[in-house]
Amino acid sequence: MIFDVAGVVRGLLPIICVLVLTYLISLTFFRLFLHPLASFPGPRVAAVTSWYEFYWNVVKGGRFLWEIERIHQHYGPVVRITPDELHIADPDFYHEVYSPPCKKQDKEKNYVRLGGQDGSALTTVDHHLHRLRVSALAPFFSKQAVEKIEPLIQSKVNRLCAYFDSCIHPGTVVTVSHAALALTVDIISSYAYGESYDCLQRADLGSEFRKILVSANEGYAILRHFHWLHAVMHRLHRWGCNTSPYIVWQKHIAEQTVSMCSLHREGKLPAGTMFQAILDSSLPDREKEPRRLSVEAQTLLHAGSETSAKTLEIILFHLLEDTAKLERLRAELVAIMPEPTNSVSWNELRSLPYLSAVIQEGIRLQFGITTRSPRVSHTPMLYKDMVIPAETPVSMLTWFVHTNEAIFPHPLEFDPDRWTLAAEHGIRLEKYLTSFGKGSRRCLGVNLAYAQITITLATLLRQFEFELFESTIDDVTPARDCFIAYPRKGCKGVRFRVIGRVGK
């Protein structure tokens, strides 16, 4: 008797369809009426399925942030944006979610798998493990430590100046984001690894690495829903298949990390690197394994380079577009840098009120990481008369803090005076500057970011004259959430010509 496979399949297919349909109906009913978040406002489709987020972030190209904004306008400050997650748009509640006093909160586990970087301090889920990992890195990024590497930062900025000198006579059009990213990558790679990527030494300013970061950022939306794809790509790469350049770069970092660990065992590892800081720390041996250190190194370079570069791009565009602001800043710089090539410490520069205001405004309009990073409280959270159940992922996007009209009038305008006037009136406006996060999970690299941006701006604006080239406000206006904010597709980014040296 021959077994009729086709007949069995035909017989089972209706049963399977009924079971699947029953499951989907039951799941829909549970999420709409029985789920712990069933009473919270929001679109029913968001409560039923995560494909709603998929549609806006993948199909529509990183637009879920603005869909959340529309939802808030319709439903109020607390909305259910996925079956299991709430989003709150209330700047005064930000600290309760991200830096509550005497309260342990974890990151939501599904959000740390993006890019295969779970294992770094940035992507650590557990509160206590995060504190352990940060303890080894915090001294490396302290204000005192960053002040010690000012010569390194200045040397890279001087290399950028040499590149700009080479652009004067040919009238080369410079894409600001390319030049700024080359600078930040060279600084961070030198400091973290003791080995510079030398993007500034290349004619294309390291375009290959830039493409790696952009492709990775644009791929996060898909990995959020299908995080297993990252492991599949790594497996395919090991089998010799062509995969994402980002996978190739991760493999390179992994090999570099193994080499660094070997140098440490031999006592030959250069002092003052991230690897040296971790390997010489009191962390348990499991935290010093090459794989984890590799992930830490990837995260540091990835998260730290492009945000600072984007901030520089935004600031330079607005200053070159508004000569009154540019000349006011230059006048302030001339007071402590009489000669264009004078070298001034970061400590002196950060005492300049208008320069500080310009940088704060640039950081505000860069928005930091725009992708959601939910927190999970192990006890119920109270928002006004709403009780948010324990273990509920809750997120708050920087976008909603930095564009709040009550705090930042005309929020998309570049207005450094909002910071100087606030300081004069004793208003702590920086309380609402959330680009680097808040609390114990605040970005470790905040001091390095400020030092890079401050020294770079002061040096470039004191030494060079620039002229914008076919650039508009669209080039710095966020239109896509790709881990960080990108302008709309088709924008070429801020570009300028280097007219010459100041005074020549």
DAQUIRA-V966410 format. One line per field, one symbol per residue. psi: psi as a letter, one per 30 degrees, with the letter a starting at -180 (. if undefined). burial: 1 if it has 24 or more other ideal C-beta (glycine too) atoms within 12 Angstrom, else 0. Layout:
psi = ???
burial = ???
This chain:
psi = kkkieeeeeeefeeeeeeeeeeeeeeeeeeeeffkfgffkllkeeefekffeeeeeeeeghhgeefeeeeeefefafkljflegkkkkijeffefeefhkkhkkkllkeffgfkgggkfleegkekeeeeeeeeeffeffgleeeeefgeeeeeeeeeeeeeeeeffeefhkkkjeeeeeeeeeeeeeeeeefgjkfheffkeghheeeeeeeeeeeffeeefefiffeeeeeeeeefgglkakfeeeeeeeeeeeeeeeeeeeefggkklgleeeeefglgkleffgkeeeeeeeeeeeeeffeeeeeeeeeeeeeeeffjfeeeeeeeeeeeefiekegkkkleeeeffjeeeeeeeeeeeeffgbjfkkilkjkglkkkjcgkjkklgkkklkkeefefgjefeikifgkjifffeeeeeeggkiffegjgegalafgkkegeeeeeeeeeeeeeeeffflklkkjhklfffgkkfkjielklllkfkflkklkjeakkg.
burial = 000000000000000000000000000000110010100101100111010111011100111111111011001011111111111111101111110100001111011111111111111110001100110111011000111011011101111110110011000001111111111111111111111110110000110011011111111111111010110010001000001101111111110110111001000010001111111010100011011111111111111111111111111111111000110111011000100100110100110101111111111111111111111110001010010110011111111111110011001101111111010000001101111111111111111111111111111111111111101000111111111111100010111111000100
